[in-house]
Amino acid sequence: MKILHTSDWHVGKVLKGQSRAEEHKNVLAGVIDIARQERPDLVVIAGDLYDTAAPTAEATRLVTRALTALRRTGADVVAIGGNHDNGPALDALRPWAEAAGITLRGAVREDPAEHVIDGTTAGGERWQLAALPFLSQRYAIRAVEMYELTAAETTQTYADHLGRILSRLTEGFTEPDRVHLVTAHLTVVGAATGGGERDAHTVMGYAVPATVFPGTAHYVALGHLHRAQRVQGPCPIRYSGAPLAVDFGEQENVPSVTLVEVSATTAAQVREVPVTAATALHTVRGTLAQLAGITAPEGWLRVYVREQPRAGLREEVQELFPRALEIRIDPELVPAPGSGTRVAQRSGRSPRQLFADYLDSRGHADDGVRDLFDELLEEVEH
């Protein structure tokens, strides 16, 4: 059977105030085109369909239409909730999804049978999929345990808990004439982050070992980390990565989907298919003079300016690069917090004096910045 594995769509993502709705339409159209060309038997979306737990109507339409279009290619479609998704809200769409022939699993339910999905391909190949949506540690471990256990013990408890759940969901992975599959939204020890996920979302402290997956699984389709990669383990384990770089930290990633061909008696054969519809993200850096000599690459830009801060600098850079979404003083020029600086005494001092101390500590020598602060302070006070 052939499987198309994708994840981390993050529909509704806004980058530095820039809507990416049009990019997402093009990216998902690209994923659908790949499905039409490759004719997979099963499409698995391993979580984070949305970027927020409260998606807009536009984001909801885009996701539901994409799922419907994938189903119309003839493939079975299974999608699970990720940490960015609202699991109960996804489950509320299950009646619609079932009527459309789509399987949605938004949140973890008490009945294990809810998370074990059986199917048969058009060619007669039987398969079984254990589908585990994102499970927050706050629900996996009771609050009293969080207070009574050390950090290391808590991590191990979470890993043990996930291991027990997956063991229960895959206890039927014994039939020799069936393809056994797992999909989950979590972090595995040893996997590389995509560069852009926030620590609070990847929860690296709650990464689980690859040994939570059974050796009897023919393929494990993971979501959560945005870089496409294989994970060493007792069976074939992969992150498909995100089909769109969600921020500048992921600009080096190659957005793609994963195609898998596997049978009950043959090992999984995996290949990545690039998705190129999104606008590229680039970082450029230099002094103002150096930047003036750069031909801006196509795409959204992050600009690191190697100049001391001064009034009007941002506007000059923006004039050079109209598609710059982020303009910052190069981090290499910014002193580390607390490095050789003295904390200003606040008592009895005016906002102007405190702001002047802050500017001095950060190397701001431009009086124009102080004048702008004075104007702002006067406006606020009156």
C-alpha positions as CSV (number, residue, x, y, z in Angstrom):
1,M,0.0,0.0,0.0
2,K,1.0,3.6,-0.5
3,I,0.8,6.2,2.3
4,L,1.0,10.0,2.0
5,H,2.2,11.3,5.4
6,T,2.0,15.1,6.1
7,S,1.7,17.2,9.3
8,D,2.0,20.6,10.9
9,W,0.0,22.6,8.3
10,H,-0.5,25.4,10.8
11,V,-3.2,27.0,8.8
12,G,-4.0,30.5,10.0
13,K,-0.3,31.3,10.8
14,V,0.5,35.0,10.7
15,L,4.2,35.9,10.3
16,K,5.2,39.3,11.8
17,G,1.7,40.6,11.0
18,Q,1.7,39.2,7.5
19,S,-1.2,36.8,6.7
20,R,-0.1,33.6,5.0
21,A,-3.6,32.5,3.9
22,E,-2.8,32.7,0.2
23,E,0.4,30.7,0.8
24,H,-1.5,28.1,2.7
25,K,-4.0,27.8,-0.2
26,N,-1.2,27.2,-2.6
27,V,0.7,24.8,-0.3
28,L,-2.3,22.6,0.3
29,A,-3.2,22.7,-3.4
30,G,0.3,21.4,-3.9
31,V,-0.2,18.6,-1.4
32,I,-3.5,17.7,-3.1
33,D,-1.8,17.7,-6.5
34,I,0.8,15.2,-5.1
35,A,-2.0,13.0,-3.9
36,R,-3.7,13.1,-7.3
37,Q,-0.4,12.1,-9.0
38,E,0.7,9.5,-6.6
39,R,-2.7,8.0,-5.8
40,P,-2.0,6.9,-2.2
41,D,-4.3,4.4,-0.5
42,L,-4.1,6.4,2.8
43,V,-3.3,10.0,3.7
44,V,-2.2,10.6,7.3
45,I,-2.1,14.2,8.7
46,A,-0.2,13.9,12.0
47,G,-1.5,16.9,13.9
48,D,-1.4,20.8,14.0
49,L,-3.8,21.3,11.1
50,Y,-4.3,24.8,12.6
51,D,-1.9,27.3,14.1
52,T,-4.3,28.3,16.9
53,A,-6.9,26.6,19.0
54,A,-9.4,29.2,17.8
55,P,-9.1,29.2,14.0
56,T,-10.9,31.7,11.9
57,A,-13.7,30.8,9.6
58,E,-11.4,31.2,6.7
59,A,-8.8,28.8,8.2
60,T,-11.6,26.3,9.0
61,R,-12.9,26.4,5.4
62,L,-9.4,25.9,4.0
63,V,-8.7,22.8,6.2
64,T,-12.0,21.2,5.6
65,R,-11.8,21.7,1.9
66,A,-8.3,20.3,1.8
67,L,-9.4,17.2,3.7
68,T,-12.3,16.8,1.4
69,A,-10.1,17.2,-1.7
70,L,-7.7,14.6,-0.4
71,R,-10.5,12.2,0.2
72,R,-11.8,12.7,-3.3
73,T,-8.5,11.4,-4.7
74,G,-9.7,8.0,-3.6
75,A,-7.5,7.8,-0.5
76,D,-8.7,7.1,3.0
77,V,-7.9,10.2,5.1
78,V,-7.0,10.2,8.8
79,A,-6.1,13.4,10.7
80,I,-5.3,13.7,14.4
81,G,-5.1,16.8,16.7
82,G,-1.8,18.4,17.6
83,N,-0.8,20.7,20.4
84,H,-1.9,23.8,18.4
85,D,-5.3,22.3,17.6
86,N,-8.4,22.4,19.8
87,G,-8.9,18.6,20.2
88,P,-12.6,18.8,21.4
89,A,-13.4,21.2,18.5
90,L,-11.9,18.8,16.0
91,D,-14.0,16.0,17.5
92,A,-17.0,18.2,17.2
93,L,-16.5,18.0,13.4
94,R,-16.5,14.2,13.4
95,P,-20.1,13.8,12.2
96,W,-19.2,16.0,9.2
97,A,-16.0,14.1,8.7
98,E,-17.6,10.7,8.9
99,A,-20.2,11.7,6.3
100,A,-17.4,12.8,4.0
101,G,-15.5,9.5,4.6
102,I,-12.7,11.2,6.7
103,T,-11.5,10.0,10.0
104,L,-10.8,12.7,12.7
105,R,-9.3,12.1,16.1
106,G,-9.0,15.4,17.9
107,A,-8.3,14.4,21.6
108,V,-7.4,11.3,23.5
109,R,-10.5,9.4,24.7
110,E,-10.9,6.8,27.4
111,D,-12.0,4.0,25.0
112,P,-8.9,2.6,23.2
113,A,-11.1,1.4,20.4
114,E,-11.7,5.0,19.4
115,H,-8.0,5.3,18.4
116,V,-7.6,2.1,16.5
117,I,-8.7,2.4,12.8
118,D,-9.0,-0.5,10.4
119,G,-9.1,-0.3,6.7
120,T,-8.5,-2.2,3.4
121,T,-7.0,-0.7,0.3
122,A,-8.6,-1.0,-3.2
123,G,-6.1,-3.7,-3.9
124,G,-7.2,-5.7,-0.9
125,E,-4.3,-4.9,1.5
126,R,-5.5,-4.8,5.1
127,W,-4.2,-2.2,7.5
128,Q,-4.6,-1.0,11.0
129,L,-3.7,2.4,12.3
130,A,-3.2,3.4,16.0
131,A,-4.0,7.2,16.0
132,L,-2.8,9.1,19.1
133,P,-3.5,12.9,19.2
134,F,-1.3,15.2,21.2
135,L,-1.5,14.4,24.9
136,S,-0.4,17.3,27.2
137,Q,1.7,16.3,30.2
138,R,-0.7,18.2,32.4
139,Y,-3.3,15.6,31.6
140,A,-1.0,12.7,31.4
141,I,0.4,13.3,34.9
142,R,-1.8,14.4,37.8
143,A,-1.0,17.7,39.4
144,V,-0.1,16.2,42.7
145,E,2.6,14.1,40.9
146,M,4.0,17.2,39.3
147,Y,4.6,18.7,42.7
148,E,5.9,15.5,44.4
149,L,8.3,14.3,41.6
150,T,11.6,15.7,40.5
151,A,11.9,17.0,36.9
152,A,13.7,13.8,35.8
153,E,11.0,11.6,37.5
154,T,8.2,13.6,35.9
155,T,9.7,13.2,32.5
156,Q,10.1,9.4,33.0
157,T,6.5,9.2,34.3
158,Y,5.2,10.9,31.1
159,A,7.2,8.6,28.9
160,D,6.0,5.6,30.8
161,H,2.4,6.8,30.5
162,L,2.7,7.3,26.7
163,G,4.4,3.9,26.4
164,R,1.5,2.3,28.2
165,I,-1.1,4.0,26.0
166,L,0.7,3.0,22.8
167,S,1.2,-0.5,24.0
168,R,-2.6,-0.8,24.5
169,L,-3.4,0.7,21.1
170,T,-1.0,-1.6,19.3
171,E,-1.7,-4.8,21.1
172,G,-3.4,-6.1,18.0
173,F,-0.3,-5.6,15.8
174,T,0.2,-9.4,15.6
175,E,-1.6,-10.5,12.4
176,P,1.1,-11.4,9.8
177,D,-1.1,-10.4,6.8
178,R,-1.9,-6.8,7.8
179,V,0.1,-3.5,7.6
180,H,0.5,-2.1,11.1
181,L,0.7,1.7,11.4
182,V,1.0,4.4,14.1
183,T,0.5,8.1,13.9
184,A,1.1,10.5,16.9
185,H,1.9,14.1,17.6
186,L,4.8,14.2,20.1
187,T,8.6,14.7,20.5
188,V,11.0,11.8,20.3
189,V,14.4,11.8,22.0
190,G,17.1,12.4,19.5
191,A,15.0,14.1,16.9
192,A,16.1,17.5,15.6
193,T,13.8,20.4,16.0
194,G,12.9,22.4,12.9
195,G,14.5,25.6,14.1
196,G,11.3,27.5,14.5
197,E,9.2,25.7,17.0
198,R,8.9,27.4,20.4
199,D,10.2,25.5,23.4
200,A,6.8,25.7,25.1
201,H,5.3,23.9,22.1
202,T,7.9,21.3,21.4
203,V,8.1,20.4,25.1
204,M,11.6,18.9,24.7
205,G,11.6,18.2,28.5
206,Y,8.8,15.7,27.8
207,A,10.4,13.9,24.8
208,V,9.8,10.2,24.8
209,P,12.2,7.5,23.7
210,A,11.6,5.8,20.4
211,T,11.1,2.5,22.3
212,V,7.5,3.5,23.1
213,F,6.8,2.3,19.5
214,P,6.5,-1.4,18.9
215,G,8.8,-3.3,16.7
216,T,5.8,-4.8,15.0
217,A,4.8,-1.5,13.4
218,H,5.6,-1.2,9.7
219,Y,5.7,2.6,9.8
220,V,5.2,5.4,12.4
221,A,4.0,8.8,11.0
222,L,4.8,11.6,13.4
223,G,4.0,15.2,13.7
224,H,5.2,18.0,16.0
225,L,8.8,18.7,14.8
226,H,8.9,20.7,11.5
227,R,12.0,19.2,9.9
228,A,11.5,16.1,7.8
229,Q,13.7,13.3,9.3
230,R,14.0,9.7,10.2
231,V,14.2,8.7,13.9
232,Q,16.2,5.7,15.0
233,G,14.0,3.1,16.7
234,P,12.6,-0.4,16.7
235,C,10.6,0.3,13.5
236,P,10.5,2.9,10.7
237,I,9.8,6.2,12.4
238,R,9.6,9.5,10.6
239,Y,8.6,13.1,10.9
240,S,7.2,14.4,7.6
241,G,8.1,18.0,8.5
242,A,5.9,21.0,7.8
243,P,5.0,21.8,4.1
244,L,5.5,25.5,4.9
245,A,8.3,27.1,7.0
246,V,6.3,28.8,9.7
247,D,9.0,31.3,10.7
248,F,12.5,32.5,9.9
249,G,14.0,29.9,12.2
250,E,12.9,27.3,9.6
251,Q,14.2,29.0,6.5
252,E,16.7,26.2,5.9
253,N,14.2,23.4,6.0
254,V,13.0,21.8,2.7
255,P,9.1,21.7,3.0
256,S,7.8,18.4,1.8
257,V,5.5,15.5,2.3
258,T,6.5,11.9,2.8
259,L,5.4,9.0,0.6
260,V,5.7,5.5,1.9
261,E,5.2,2.2,0.1
262,V,4.9,-0.8,2.4
263,S,3.2,-4.2,2.6
264,A,2.7,-6.7,5.4
265,T,5.8,-8.6,4.2
266,T,8.1,-5.9,2.9
267,A,9.9,-3.0,4.6
268,A,8.7,0.5,4.2
269,Q,10.3,2.4,1.2
270,V,10.3,6.1,1.9
271,R,10.8,9.2,-0.3
272,E,10.3,12.9,0.3
273,V,8.4,15.0,-2.3
274,P,9.1,18.8,-2.0
275,V,6.3,21.3,-1.7
276,T,7.5,24.5,-3.2
277,A,4.4,26.8,-3.3
278,A,5.2,28.8,-0.2
279,T,7.0,32.1,-0.3
280,A,10.7,31.6,0.6
281,L,12.0,33.1,3.9
282,H,15.5,34.7,3.9
283,T,17.7,36.5,6.4
284,V,20.1,39.2,5.2
285,R,22.6,41.1,7.4
286,G,25.1,43.9,7.1
287,T,25.7,47.5,7.6
288,L,23.4,50.0,5.9
289,A,26.0,50.5,3.2
290,Q,26.4,46.8,2.7
291,L,22.6,46.2,2.6
292,A,22.3,48.9,0.0
293,G,24.5,46.9,-2.3
294,I,22.5,43.7,-1.9
295,T,20.0,42.5,-4.5
296,A,17.1,41.4,-2.3
297,P,16.2,37.7,-2.7
298,E,12.7,36.8,-3.6
299,G,10.5,36.1,-0.6
300,W,9.9,37.4,2.9
301,L,12.9,38.9,4.6
302,R,14.4,39.2,8.1
303,V,17.1,41.9,8.2
304,Y,19.8,42.1,10.8
305,V,21.4,45.5,10.7
306,R,25.0,45.8,11.8
307,E,24.6,49.4,13.0
308,Q,24.2,51.1,16.3
309,P,20.5,51.9,17.0
310,R,19.3,55.3,16.0
311,A,16.1,57.1,15.1
312,G,15.0,56.4,11.5
313,L,17.2,53.4,10.9
314,R,14.2,51.0,10.5
315,E,12.6,53.3,7.9
316,E,15.8,53.4,5.9
317,V,16.1,49.6,5.9
318,Q,12.4,49.3,5.0
319,E,12.9,51.6,2.0
320,L,15.7,49.3,0.8
321,F,13.7,46.1,1.4
322,P,9.9,46.6,1.2
323,R,9.3,42.9,1.8
324,A,11.2,42.9,5.1
325,L,8.8,41.6,7.8
326,E,11.4,41.8,10.6
327,I,14.2,44.4,11.1
328,R,16.5,44.1,14.0
329,I,19.9,45.2,15.2
330,D,22.2,42.2,14.6
331,P,22.0,40.1,17.8
332,E,25.8,39.9,17.7
333,L,26.0,43.6,18.4
334,V,23.4,43.6,21.3
335,P,25.0,43.2,24.7
336,A,23.8,40.1,26.6
337,P,21.4,41.0,29.4
338,G,23.3,42.0,32.6
339,S,26.7,41.9,30.9
340,G,28.7,44.6,32.6
341,T,25.6,46.8,33.2
342,R,24.3,48.2,36.5
343,V,20.6,47.9,37.3
344,A,19.2,51.4,37.5
345,Q,17.8,52.6,40.8
346,R,14.1,53.4,40.1
347,S,13.1,55.1,43.3
348,G,12.5,58.8,42.9
349,R,13.6,58.9,39.2
350,S,11.5,60.1,36.3
351,P,10.6,57.9,33.2
352,R,13.0,60.1,31.1
353,Q,15.9,59.4,33.5
354,L,15.2,55.6,33.5
355,F,14.9,55.5,29.8
356,A,18.1,57.4,29.4
357,D,19.9,54.8,31.6
358,Y,18.4,52.0,29.5
359,L,19.7,53.6,26.3
360,D,23.2,54.1,27.8
361,S,23.2,50.4,28.9
362,R,22.3,49.3,25.3
363,G,24.7,51.5,23.5
364,H,22.2,54.0,22.1
365,A,23.9,57.3,21.5
366,D,21.3,58.9,19.2
367,D,19.6,61.9,20.8
368,G,16.8,61.5,18.3
369,V,15.6,58.3,20.1
370,R,15.4,60.3,23.4
371,D,13.4,63.0,21.7
372,L,10.9,60.5,20.3
373,F,10.5,59.1,23.8
374,D,9.8,62.5,25.2
375,E,7.2,63.1,22.5
376,L,5.5,59.7,23.3
377,L,5.6,60.3,27.0
378,E,4.1,63.8,26.6
379,E,1.3,62.4,24.4
380,V,0.5,59.7,27.0
381,E,0.5,62.1,29.9
382,H,-1.9,64.5,28.2
